[in-house]
Amino acid sequence: MGSAGLYDLRLKILRTGRFSYSGILSTKMESDRRLSGEKLFDYVDPRNQSVQREMEKVATGHLRRIGAWLRPVFKKVHPAETSFPVEASVIIPVATGSEP
């Protein structure tokens, strides 16, 4: 595991329930000085897709091991035959490259 290695280790430790330590395990200097709201949608950046997939794979494996994974169930929806009482729009901000 590349980027998700520490995440995977953390989940493995949680599963054992036997880890106890009162000191500092690590420190990290923040190198990304953007506001948290500017970082919020970094996961949709195509450059981060491989990291996102890796993290999803680790999380799915963890859920399977602890018996909490639910198989996705999809139901075919035929819009012409279905009544929708509410209409909604989902807006995802996308960086265009023109922002500073």
C-alpha positions, 0 to 999 in steps of 0.5 A, a space after each residue: 500500500 502506498 498512500 493508504 499504508 498508515 490508514 490501513 495500519 490504523 484500522 488493523 490496530 483498531 480491530 485488535 483492540 489491544 493498542 495502548 500508548 500514552 506518548 506521541 506516535 508521530 508529528 506532521 508539519 502542514 505543507 498545504 496552507 490553503 483553507 480547509 474549504 479550499 481543500 474540501 473537494 480535492 478528492 474529485 481532482 483526477 490527479 488524486 484518483 489513484 489515492 482515492 481508489 487506494 483508500 476506498 480499497 483499504 476501507 472496504 477491506 476493513 469493513 469486510 473483515 469486521 463484518 460491516 460491509 454491505 453489498 450495494 443493491 441497485 434498482 433499475 429506475 425507469 423515469 417514464 414509469 416513475 413519479 418523483 415528488 421532489 426534484 433536486 440539483 447537486 452542485 459540485 464545485 470544480 476548479 477551472 484552473 483560473 483560480 489563484 
